[in-house]
């Protein structure tokens, strides 16, 4: 899965989280469109980076379209796949493992 940018290891807590991880976290609650995702990420509009991340996550089968037959539909949303949930759970477990010793 290409989401792992640092050789399969999670980033230290001092570094900001990747956009991929933030997108996956937002999609755990419910399917979201790109505009909704962008707003929840604190962006004013849909960025090129968000479009790129969406394509990568779709290619990795970490997320999927809610209307796959109509990729350009204005009602298109994205949801986390089972593979995406498993990867995110693994990532969270690794992240929490490193932070257990801190108060």
N, C-alpha and C positions, 0 to 999 in steps of 0.2 A: 504494500500500500504506500503510495507516494506521500501520504500525510506526514510520515515520520521524516522530518527534515534533518535530524541530527544523528544519523546512523542508528536509528532504532531506540535511542535514548531520549528521555524527556528533557526539556530545557530546565535549567536551574530556575528556582523561583524568582531570582532577581531579574531575569529577562522577561519581557512582556510575552504574553501568550500569542501563539500564532493565530492568524485570522481563521484558519481551518478549524482549530479547536473551538474558537468562539462561535463559529457558525454551527458546528455540530451540537454544542451545548444549547443553543437557542432552539434547534430543531428537536430536542428531546421532549419539549413540552407539547408542541403541535406543529403541523405543517405550516410553512410560511412562504409567502411570495418574496421575490427579491427586494421589492420596495419595503416590505415589513421587516425583512432581515436587516436591510440597510439602516432603517430607523432604529432598530434595537441595538445595532452596533454603534450608534451615535453619529452616523453619517447623514449628511443632508440629502444626498442623492445616491443612486446606485453607482458605485465606483468601478473602474476597470479591473481593479484588484478583486473585488467581490465577484465580478463576472468570471474572472480567471479561476478563482478558488472554486466557484460553483462547477465549472467545467471539469476541473481536476477531480473533485469529489464525485461527480456523476460518472466520470471515467473509471474511478476506483470502485464504483458501486457502493460507496459509503452513504450516498444519498440517492434518491430517485424522484422523478417527477410524479405529481399526482395525476396529470393528464398526459401520459407519454405519447399518445397519438397526435397531440397538438402542442409541440414544444414552444410555440410562440403565442399561445393563448394568453390573454390578459388575466385570466383566472388561474394561470399556472402557479402551482406551489411546489415546494420541495419538502420531502420528509426523510427522516433517518431510516436506513435499512437495518436489518438484523446485523449485518456485518458492521455497519457504522456504530450501532449500539455496543457491540462486543468490543470494537476497537476503542471506543470512548471509555468504556468501563475499565479496560486494561490500562489505558492512559491515566485515568483517575486513580486507579489502585497504585500505580507506580509513583504518581505524584504524591499521594497521601503517605505512601511508605517512607518517602524521604522527609516528610514534614511531621512525623509522629513524635519525634524527640523534642520539637520546639514547643514552648508553652502557648 
